[in-house]
Amino acid sequence: MKKIPLSIQIIFAIILGLSGGLYFTAMPAIIGQIADSFLALLQLTAIPYISLSIIIGVCQLSAKEAKWALQPALLSMLLIAAIILLFIFSAPLAFPNWQNAEFYSANTINTPEPVSLLSIFIIKNPFEALANANIPGVVFFSFILGIGLIPLNNKQPLIGTLEQLLEGITYINKIVMTWSPVGIFCIAYRA
């Protein structure tokens, strides 16, 4: 007998979860706990996987390869930043120019704390960035750490260890994904 593919199981879980949530409005507490647990398990492996992949990929480069790869990477990042800024500054043109607002209230204006973009990318504590899911900070730290490992002479044992850690994280993620129909059912039921 053939096993049902995981993608089909997930689709059935979504359909069953949504229909169950529509017809049974009282949600047992266990469904919410399973949904939250499943999401936490998915997030558990994501950031370490990203970090290790970047460190391994960058530190395996030679100094010559790193210099060769740096220029196109910087150019593509600058191009993406320019496109983003173009969209940000052209977005107000898509809205009508209203002189007065009907739903204005002075009580609704809150001034947010200023955020330093530099502090998002250049972090003081990489463990805090890992704990708080500061993806730009984790990526920047992993990239810088990978660059710092490039000139080391005997880095193969370290790379082997990091690759084994990455394989372990991948294995954990595969185990979590075997339970995805149950987790997706609970998420859809709660939705």
C-alpha positions in Angstrom: 0.0 0.0 0.0 1.3 3.4 -1.0 1.8 6.0 1.7 0.0 9.3 1.2 2.5 12.1 0.3 3.0 14.7 3.1 1.8 17.5 0.9 -1.6 15.8 0.4 -1.8 15.1 4.1 -1.2 18.8 4.8 -3.9 19.8 2.3 -6.4 17.4 4.0 -5.3 18.7 7.4 -6.1 22.3 6.3 -9.5 21.3 4.9 -10.4 19.3 8.0 -9.1 22.0 10.4 -10.9 24.8 8.7 -14.2 22.9 8.4 -13.9 21.6 12.0 -13.3 25.2 13.2 -16.3 26.5 11.3 -18.7 23.9 12.7 -17.4 23.5 16.2 -16.9 27.0 17.5 -15.8 25.9 21.0 -12.1 25.2 20.7 -10.5 22.8 23.1 -7.5 24.3 24.9 -5.3 21.4 23.7 -5.8 22.5 20.0 -4.4 25.9 20.7 -1.5 24.4 22.7 -0.6 22.0 19.9 -0.7 24.8 17.3 1.5 27.0 19.4 3.9 24.1 20.1 4.1 23.2 16.4 4.9 26.8 15.4 7.6 27.0 18.2 9.2 23.7 16.9 9.3 25.1 13.4 11.0 28.3 14.6 13.4 26.3 16.8 15.5 25.1 13.9 15.1 28.0 11.5 17.5 30.6 12.8 20.3 28.1 13.7 19.9 26.6 10.2 20.3 30.0 8.6 23.3 30.9 10.7 25.2 27.7 10.2 24.5 27.7 6.5 25.9 31.2 6.1 28.9 30.5 8.3 29.8 27.2 6.4 29.2 28.7 3.0 31.4 31.8 3.6 34.2 30.2 5.6 34.8 27.5 2.9 35.7 30.3 0.4 39.4 31.1 -0.2 40.5 34.7 0.1 40.5 35.0 -3.7 37.0 33.5 -4.1 35.7 35.8 -1.4 37.0 38.9 -3.1 35.6 37.7 -6.4 32.1 37.1 -4.8 32.0 40.3 -2.8 31.6 42.7 -5.7 28.5 41.1 -7.3 27.0 40.6 -3.9 27.4 44.3 -2.9 26.1 45.4 -6.3 23.0 43.3 -6.0 22.4 44.5 -2.4 22.7 48.1 -3.5 20.3 47.4 -6.4 17.8 45.8 -4.1 18.1 48.7 -1.7 17.6 51.2 -4.5 14.4 49.4 -5.7 13.1 49.3 -2.1 13.7 53.0 -1.6 12.1 53.8 -4.9 8.9 51.9 -3.8 9.0 53.6 -0.4 9.2 57.1 -1.8 6.8 56.5 -4.6 4.1 54.9 -2.4 2.5 58.2 -1.3 1.8 58.9 -5.0 -0.6 56.0 -5.1 -2.9 57.6 -2.5 -5.2 60.6 -3.0 -4.1 64.0 -1.7 -6.7 64.6 1.0 -6.4 67.9 2.9 -8.5 66.9 5.9 -9.2 63.6 7.5 -12.6 62.6 8.8 -11.3 60.1 11.3 -8.6 62.2 12.9 -8.2 62.2 16.6 -5.3 63.7 18.6 -5.5 60.7 20.9 -4.6 58.2 18.2 -1.2 59.8 17.5 1.6 57.9 19.2 5.2 58.7 18.5 7.1 55.5 18.2 10.6 55.2 19.7 13.2 55.9 17.1 14.8 52.7 15.7 18.4 52.7 14.6 18.7 50.7 11.5 22.4 50.2 12.3 21.5 48.5 15.6 19.3 46.0 13.8 22.2 44.8 11.6 25.3 45.4 13.8 24.5 43.7 17.1 26.2 43.8 20.4 25.3 40.3 21.5 24.8 37.5 18.9 23.1 35.3 21.5 20.5 38.0 22.2 20.0 38.3 18.4 19.5 34.5 18.2 17.1 34.5 21.1 15.0 37.4 19.9 14.9 36.2 16.3 16.7 39.3 15.0 17.3 37.8 11.5 19.2 40.7 10.0 21.6 40.7 13.0 22.0 37.0 12.9 22.7 37.0 9.2 25.3 39.9 9.5 27.0 38.2 12.5 27.1 34.8 10.6 28.5 36.5 7.5 31.2 38.3 9.5 32.1 35.1 11.4 32.4 33.3 8.2 34.7 36.0 6.8 36.8 35.8 10.1 37.2 32.0 9.5 38.4 32.3 5.9 42.1 32.9 6.6 42.4 30.1 9.2 44.9 27.4 8.1 43.4 24.3 9.8 39.6 25.1 9.5 38.5 21.7 8.1 37.8 20.1 11.5 35.7 23.1 12.4 33.8 23.0 9.1 33.2 19.3 9.6 31.8 20.0 13.1 29.6 22.8 11.8 28.3 20.6 8.9 27.4 17.9 11.4 25.5 20.4 13.5 23.7 21.5 10.4 22.8 17.9 9.6 21.5 17.4 13.2 19.3 20.5 12.8 18.1 19.2 9.4 17.2 15.9 11.1 15.3 17.6 13.8 13.4 19.6 11.2 12.5 16.4 9.3 11.1 14.9 12.6 9.0 18.1 13.2 7.7 18.0 9.6 6.4 14.4 10.1 4.0 15.9 12.6 3.0 18.8 10.3 -0.4 17.4 9.4 -1.4 17.4 13.1 0.1 20.9 13.6 -1.5 22.3 10.5 -4.8 20.8 11.4 -4.7 22.6 14.8 -3.6 25.9 13.3 -6.4 25.7 10.7 -8.9 24.7 13.4 -7.9 27.7 15.5 -8.1 30.0 12.5 
